[in-house]
Amino acid sequence: MQFTSTLTCPKCGGVATETMPTNACQFFYDCRHCAAVLRPLAGDCCVFCSFGDVPCPPIQEAKATGTVAGCCG
């Protein structure tokens, strides 16, 4: 399981590698480059699933075990 993900801002293209929480969703992220507040896209549980190169830990676990995950822990 990976605990870091590189977020890419859809507004400015800025990238930042962040540590993902393992026990909660992260619904908001302030872009370090343009100060835009990122929110998950429709159907995603958190900003890492929408804008990261690695999905959040609960989604990673669900994919690995073949279970259905509707949202972060």
C-alpha positions as CSV (number, residue, x, y, z in Angstrom):
1,M,0.0,0.0,0.0
2,Q,1.2,3.5,-0.8
3,F,0.7,6.4,1.5
4,T,1.9,9.3,-0.7
5,S,0.3,10.6,-3.8
6,T,1.3,13.4,-6.2
7,L,-1.6,15.8,-6.7
8,T,-1.9,17.8,-9.9
9,C,-3.9,21.0,-9.7
10,P,-6.4,21.1,-12.6
11,K,-6.4,24.9,-12.6
12,C,-2.6,25.7,-12.8
13,G,-1.0,22.3,-13.3
14,G,1.1,22.6,-10.2
15,V,2.2,19.3,-8.6
16,A,2.8,18.5,-4.9
17,T,3.5,15.1,-3.2
18,E,1.4,14.7,-0.1
19,T,0.9,12.0,2.6
20,M,-2.6,10.6,2.5
21,P,-4.6,10.2,5.7
22,T,-5.3,6.5,6.5
23,N,-8.4,7.0,8.7
24,A,-10.4,9.8,6.9
25,C,-11.2,11.3,3.5
26,Q,-9.5,14.5,2.6
27,F,-12.3,16.5,0.9
28,F,-10.4,19.8,0.5
29,Y,-6.9,20.6,-0.6
30,D,-5.3,24.1,-1.0
31,C,-3.1,24.2,-4.1
32,R,0.4,25.4,-3.0
33,H,0.9,27.1,-6.4
34,C,-2.3,29.0,-7.1
35,A,-4.3,28.7,-3.8
36,A,-7.2,27.0,-5.6
37,V,-9.3,24.9,-3.2
38,L,-9.6,21.4,-4.8
39,R,-12.6,19.2,-4.0
40,P,-13.3,15.7,-5.1
41,L,-14.9,15.2,-8.5
42,A,-18.4,13.6,-8.7
43,G,-18.1,9.9,-7.9
44,D,-14.8,10.2,-6.0
45,C,-14.4,10.0,-2.3
46,C,-11.5,12.4,-1.8
47,V,-9.0,14.8,-3.6
48,F,-6.4,12.0,-3.9
49,C,-8.8,9.8,-5.9
50,S,-9.6,12.8,-8.2
51,F,-6.3,14.5,-8.6
52,G,-3.6,12.2,-7.3
53,D,-1.5,9.6,-9.1
54,V,-2.3,7.1,-6.4
55,P,-5.8,6.6,-4.9
56,C,-6.4,6.8,-1.2
57,P,-5.5,3.8,1.1
58,P,-9.1,2.6,1.5
59,I,-9.6,2.4,-2.3
60,Q,-6.2,0.7,-2.7
61,E,-7.2,-1.9,-0.2
62,A,-10.6,-2.4,-1.8
63,K,-9.0,-3.0,-5.2
64,A,-6.4,-5.4,-3.7
65,T,-9.1,-7.5,-1.9
66,G,-11.8,-7.2,-4.6
67,T,-14.2,-5.6,-2.2
68,V,-16.4,-2.7,-2.9
69,A,-15.4,0.6,-1.3
70,G,-17.9,3.5,-1.4
71,C,-15.8,6.0,0.5
72,C,-12.8,6.4,2.8
73,G,-12.8,4.9,6.3
